Amino acid sequence: MSRVYKLNPDGTTTRMKRKHSLNEERDLQCILEQNLDLIPGDQIDPLYGVDRRWPVDQFRLDER
């Protein structure tokens, strides 16, 4: 498992404790609402999806 560290004001690092989420989608939404700078707006193409066609990276067929 990878570990996450935070950078302290004095330049040292502190390992963050793992926290399990009961509702990951809700928790992530709350974090994004409170930290809009985490959403890379400069990487979003405003015209992407305008014609309602979406790129398909991979097809998966049901083999029933």
C-alpha positions in Angstrom: 0.0 0.0 0.0 1.2 3.5 -0.7 1.5 6.1 2.0 0.5 9.7 2.0 2.5 12.4 3.7 1.8 16.1 4.4 4.4 18.8 4.2 4.9 20.8 7.4 5.7 24.5 7.5 9.2 23.7 8.7 9.9 21.5 5.7 9.5 18.1 7.4 6.9 15.6 6.5 4.3 13.8 8.6 2.7 10.5 7.6 -1.1 10.8 7.5 -3.3 8.2 9.2 -5.5 6.1 7.0 -9.2 6.8 7.4 -11.9 4.5 6.0 -14.9 6.1 4.4 -18.5 4.7 4.9 -19.7 6.6 1.8 -16.7 7.5 -0.4 -18.8 9.2 -3.1 -20.5 11.6 -0.6 -17.2 12.3 1.2 -15.4 13.0 -2.0 -18.2 15.4 -3.1 -17.9 17.3 0.2 -14.2 17.6 -0.2 -14.5 18.9 -3.7 -17.3 21.4 -2.7 -15.0 22.8 0.0 -11.8 22.8 -2.2 -12.7 23.8 -5.7 -9.1 24.2 -6.6 -8.8 20.4 -6.7 -10.9 20.4 -9.9 -8.6 21.0 -12.8 -10.8 23.5 -14.7 -8.0 24.4 -17.1 -7.9 20.8 -18.3 -11.7 20.6 -19.0 -12.6 21.2 -22.7 -15.9 23.1 -22.6 -16.8 21.8 -26.1 -16.3 18.1 -25.0 -19.5 16.2 -25.3 -21.5 19.1 -27.0 -22.6 16.8 -29.8 -23.5 14.1 -27.3 -20.9 11.7 -28.7 -18.5 10.3 -26.2 -15.2 8.6 -27.0 -15.0 4.9 -26.2 -11.7 3.5 -25.0 -12.8 0.0 -24.6 -15.7 -2.3 -25.5 -16.8 -5.1 -23.2 -19.2 -7.7 -24.4 -21.4 -9.8 -22.3 -20.6 -13.4 -22.9 -23.8 -14.9 -21.6 
